[in-house]
Amino acid sequence: MNPIVDEVRREYGGKVSFEYVNMDDRSGREKATELGIIGYPNILLLTSEGKEYRVLKGVVPKETLARELDELLAREAQ
């Protein structure tokens, strides 16, 4: 999943922020619990206010991730 997310992160530049949560370490598990993530891979999309917008579960194609980000950015621009 990381190569897909890394590519999308480069393409979206400063438009969105990305944070990886590594569930193999304690701080990552704590953050995952805080966000309600119980398995992986998961991509949690949050609004600029930090509210959950959508959760993408499992491996998602780059096109799906980009479409979801475009929808979120359009929503945020309103």
Backbone as a printed PyTorch tensor [residue, N CA C, xyz], in Angstrom:
tensor([[[  0.8130,  -1.1950,   0.0000],
         [  0.0000,   0.0000,   0.0000],
         [  0.8550,   1.2570,   0.0000]],

        [[  1.9970,   1.2200,   0.6630],
         [  2.8290,   2.4170,   0.7480],
         [  3.2020,   3.0030,  -0.6010]],

        [[  3.5690,   2.1980,  -1.6150],
         [  3.9180,   2.8100,  -2.9060],
         [  2.7640,   3.6030,  -3.5150]],

        [[  1.5450,   3.1110,  -3.3680],
         [  0.3840,   3.8280,  -3.8980],
         [  0.1900,   5.1390,  -3.1400]],

        [[  0.2180,   5.0770,  -1.8260],
         [  0.0350,   6.2710,  -1.0080],
         [  1.1680,   7.2600,  -1.2590]],

        [[  2.3840,   6.7740,  -1.3730],
         [  3.5250,   7.6580,  -1.6320],
         [  3.3650,   8.3900,  -2.9580]],

        [[  2.8990,   7.6850,  -3.9780],
         [  2.7100,   8.3120,  -5.2870],
         [  1.6110,   9.3750,  -5.2250]],

        [[  0.5140,   9.0620,  -4.5750],
         [ -0.5750,  10.0280,  -4.4470],
         [ -0.1300,  11.2260,  -3.6100]],

        [[  0.6410,  10.9700,  -2.5690],
         [  1.1460,  12.0770,  -1.7370],
         [  1.9780,  13.0350,  -2.5790]],

        [[  2.8400,  12.5190,  -3.4360],
         [  3.6520,  13.3870,  -4.2990],
         [  2.7630,  14.1860,  -5.2460]],

        [[  1.7530,  13.5530,  -5.8020],
         [  0.8830,  14.2230,  -6.7660],
         [  0.0250,  15.3120,  -6.1220]],

        [[ -0.3520,  15.1130,  -4.8670],
         [ -1.2240,  16.0790,  -4.2030],
         [ -0.4560,  17.1390,  -3.4340]],

        [[  0.8490,  17.0180,  -3.4060],
         [  1.6830,  18.0330,  -2.7820],
         [  1.1460,  18.5200,  -1.4570]],

        [[  0.9990,  19.8160,  -1.3060],
         [  0.5600,  20.4030,  -0.0550],
         [ -0.9500,  20.4780,   0.1130]],

        [[ -1.7120,  19.8560,  -0.7920],
         [ -3.1680,  19.9330,  -0.7030],
         [ -3.7340,  19.1020,   0.4360]],

        [[ -3.0600,  18.0080,   0.7690],
         [ -3.5210,  17.1270,   1.8440],
         [ -2.3270,  16.7110,   2.6900]],

        [[ -2.6020,  16.3170,   3.9200],
         [ -1.5470,  15.8180,   4.8050],
         [ -1.6990,  14.3150,   4.9520]],

        [[ -0.5790,  13.6290,   5.0470],
         [ -0.5720,  12.1820,   5.2120],
         [  0.1520,  11.8420,   6.5020]],

        [[ -0.3800,  10.8870,   7.2280],
         [  0.2730,  10.3950,   8.4320],
         [  0.1890,   8.8750,   8.4230]],

        [[  1.3370,   8.2390,   8.5050],
         [  1.3710,   6.7810,   8.5880],
         [  1.2590,   6.3750,  10.0470]],

        [[  0.4680,   5.3580,  10.3030],
         [  0.3640,   4.7860,  11.6430],
         [  0.8770,   3.3570,  11.5450]],

        [[  1.9940,   3.1050,  12.1930],
         [  2.6010,   1.7760,  12.1950],
         [  2.0650,   1.0060,  13.3880]],

        [[  1.2230,   0.0240,  13.1220],
         [  0.5980,  -0.7340,  14.2010],
         [  1.5470,  -1.7440,  14.8380]],

        [[  2.7740,  -1.7840,  14.3710],
         [  3.7700,  -2.6840,  14.9580],
         [  4.4810,  -2.0550,  16.1510]],

        [[  4.2820,  -0.7670,  16.3760],
         [  4.8900,  -0.1580,  17.5630],
         [  3.7970,   0.4210,  18.4690]],

        [[  4.1550,   0.6550,  19.7030],
         [  3.1750,   1.0650,  20.7170],
         [  2.4620,   2.3560,  20.3540]],

        [[  3.2110,   3.3700,  19.9500],
         [  2.5730,   4.6570,  19.6410],
         [  1.6280,   4.5170,  18.4450]],

        [[  2.0040,   3.6740,  17.4940],
         [  1.1350,   3.4280,  16.3450],
         [ -0.1490,   2.7300,  16.7500]],

        [[ -0.0450,   1.7430,  17.6270],
         [ -1.2350,   1.0430,  18.1070],
         [ -2.1440,   1.9940,  18.8840]],

        [[ -1.5470,   2.8720,  19.6810],
         [ -2.3440,   3.8400,  20.4340],
         [ -3.0810,   4.7930,  19.4890]],

        [[ -2.3840,   5.2750,  18.4600],
         [ -3.0020,   6.1780,  17.4830],
         [ -4.1100,   5.4520,  16.7310]],

        [[ -3.8650,   4.2010,  16.3310],
         [ -4.8800,   3.4160,  15.6330],
         [ -6.1130,   3.2420,  16.5000]],

        [[ -5.9130,   2.9510,  17.7720],
         [ -7.0360,   2.7990,  18.7010],
         [ -7.8090,   4.1050,  18.8060]],

        [[ -7.0780,   5.2020,  18.9080],
         [ -7.6940,   6.5280,  18.9880],
         [ -8.5670,   6.8070,  17.7680]],

        [[ -8.1100,   6.3480,  16.5920],
         [ -8.8340,   6.5810,  15.3450],
         [ -9.8670,   5.5030,  15.0400]],

        [[ -9.9230,   4.4610,  15.8570],
         [-10.8850,   3.3890,  15.6500],
         [-10.4780,   2.3760,  14.6020]],

        [[ -9.1850,   2.3070,  14.3070],
         [ -8.6750,   1.3570,  13.3170],
         [ -8.3200,   0.0650,  14.0390]],

        [[ -8.8860,  -1.0490,  13.5650],
         [ -8.6140,  -2.3210,  14.2300],
         [ -7.8400,  -3.2940,  13.3410]],

        [[ -7.6240,  -2.9480,  12.1140],
         [ -6.8670,  -3.8050,  11.2000],
         [ -6.2240,  -2.9600,  10.1220]],

        [[ -5.4620,  -3.5920,   9.3000],
         [ -4.8260,  -2.8250,   8.2320],
         [ -4.6370,  -3.6770,   7.0100]],

        [[ -4.4520,  -3.1060,   5.8270],
         [ -4.3240,  -1.6580,   5.6140],
         [ -5.6780,  -0.9540,   5.6470]],

        [[ -5.6760,   0.2220,   6.1820],
         [ -6.8210,   1.1300,   6.2100],
         [ -6.3160,   2.5230,   5.9020]],

        [[ -7.1100,   3.2600,   5.1710],
         [ -6.8150,   4.6720,   4.9420],
         [ -7.9970,   5.4390,   5.5020]],

        [[ -7.7200,   6.2900,   6.4550],
         [ -8.7480,   7.0970,   7.0970],
         [ -8.6180,   8.5130,   6.5480]],

        [[ -9.6690,   8.9810,   5.8940],
         [ -9.6740,  10.3420,   5.3620],
         [-10.4080,  11.2300,   6.3500]],

        [[ -9.7580,  12.3050,   6.7380],
         [-10.3200,  13.2480,   7.7010],
         [-10.5220,  14.6030,   7.0570]],

        [[-11.5360,  15.3210,   7.5090],
         [-11.7490,  16.6850,   7.0410],
         [-10.6790,  17.5840,   7.6570]],

        [[-10.6650,  18.8270,   7.2300],
         [ -9.6910,  19.7660,   7.7920],
         [ -9.9470,  20.0190,   9.2800]],

        [[-11.1530,  19.7120,   9.7450],
         [-11.4710,  19.8530,  11.1650],
         [-11.1340,  18.5890,  11.9490]],

        [[-10.6280,  17.5740,  11.2640],
         [-10.2600,  16.3240,  11.9260],
         [-11.3960,  15.3410,  12.0860]],

        [[-12.5130,  15.5880,  11.4170],
         [-13.6510,  14.6730,  11.4860],
         [-13.5300,  13.6090,  10.4000]],

        [[-13.9750,  12.4080,  10.7280],
         [-13.8930,  11.3070,   9.7670],
         [-14.7610,  11.5940,   8.5530]],

        [[-14.1620,  11.4590,   7.3730],
         [-14.8870,  11.6270,   6.1170],
         [-15.1840,  10.2620,   5.5160]],

        [[-14.1680,   9.4200,   5.4350],
         [-14.3410,   8.0950,   4.8520],
         [-13.1950,   7.1950,   5.3000]],

        [[-13.4730,   5.9010,   5.3810],
         [-12.4500,   4.9010,   5.6720],
         [-12.3710,   3.9640,   4.4720]],

        [[-11.1600,   3.8220,   3.9290],
         [-10.9240,   2.8970,   2.8210],
         [-10.2270,   1.6820,   3.4020]],

        [[-10.8780,   0.5330,   3.3160],
         [-10.3330,  -0.6780,   3.9230],
         [ -9.6930,  -1.5630,   2.8770]],

        [[ -8.5660,  -2.1320,   3.2680],
         [ -7.8430,  -3.0140,   2.3620],
         [ -7.0030,  -2.2280,   1.3730]],

        [[ -6.4190,  -2.9410,   0.4570],
         [ -5.5960,  -2.3040,  -0.5720],
         [ -6.5320,  -1.6660,  -1.5880]],

        [[ -6.3340,  -0.3810,  -1.8350],
         [ -7.1670,   0.3250,  -2.8090],
         [ -6.3010,   0.7900,  -3.9700]],

        [[ -6.8550,   0.7790,  -5.1710],
         [ -6.1030,   1.2800,  -6.3220],
         [ -5.8400,   2.7770,  -6.1950]],

        [[ -4.7870,   3.2160,  -6.8370],
         [ -4.4200,   4.6330,  -6.8230],
         [ -5.5820,   5.5000,  -7.2940]],

        [[ -6.2870,   5.0640,  -8.3180],
         [ -7.3950,   5.8370,  -8.8710],
         [ -8.5120,   6.0370,  -7.8420]],

        [[ -8.7570,   5.0220,  -7.0390],
         [ -9.7850,   5.1250,  -6.0020],
         [ -9.3750,   6.1390,  -4.9380]],

        [[ -8.1390,   6.0490,  -4.4970],
         [ -7.6450,   6.9850,  -3.4970],
         [ -7.6780,   8.4080,  -4.0360]],

        [[ -7.2360,   8.6070,  -5.2640],
         [ -7.2420,   9.9470,  -5.8630],
         [ -8.6640,  10.4790,  -5.9910]],

        [[ -9.6090,   9.6420,  -6.4090],
         [-11.0030,  10.0750,  -6.5460],
         [-11.5710,  10.4990,  -5.1850]],

        [[-11.2970,   9.7130,  -4.1610],
         [-11.7900,  10.0430,  -2.8190],
         [-11.1840,  11.3530,  -2.3180]],

        [[ -9.8950,  11.5540,  -2.5720],
         [ -9.2540,  12.8080,  -2.1590],
         [ -9.8230,  13.9950,  -2.9270]],

        [[-10.0680,  13.8080,  -4.2260],
         [-10.6660,  14.8930,  -5.0120],
         [-12.0410,  15.2640,  -4.4850]],

        [[-12.8430,  14.2600,  -4.1270],
         [-14.1630,  14.5320,  -3.5700],
         [-14.0610,  15.2630,  -2.2380]],

        [[-13.1310,  14.8370,  -1.3960],
         [-12.9350,  15.4930,  -0.1020],
         [-12.4680,  16.9350,  -0.2830]],

        [[-11.5290,  17.1540,  -1.1850],
         [-11.0320,  18.5050,  -1.4240],
         [-12.1280,  19.4030,  -1.9750]],

        [[-12.9690,  18.8810,  -2.8710],
         [-14.0860,  19.6600,  -3.4140],
         [-15.0680,  20.0230,  -2.3080]],

        [[-15.3280,  19.0790,  -1.4360],
         [-16.2350,  19.3150,  -0.3000],
         [-15.6690,  20.3850,   0.6310]],

        [[-14.3750,  20.3170,   0.8680],
         [-13.7080,  21.2700,   1.7660],
         [-13.7030,  22.6740,   1.1510]],

        [[-13.7010,  22.7730,  -0.1780],
         [-13.6410,  24.0730,  -0.8440],
         [-14.9870,  24.8080,  -0.8080]],

        [[-16.0520,  24.0940,  -0.5010],
         [-17.3870,  24.7180,  -0.4900],
         [-17.5800,  25.5970,   0.7090]]])
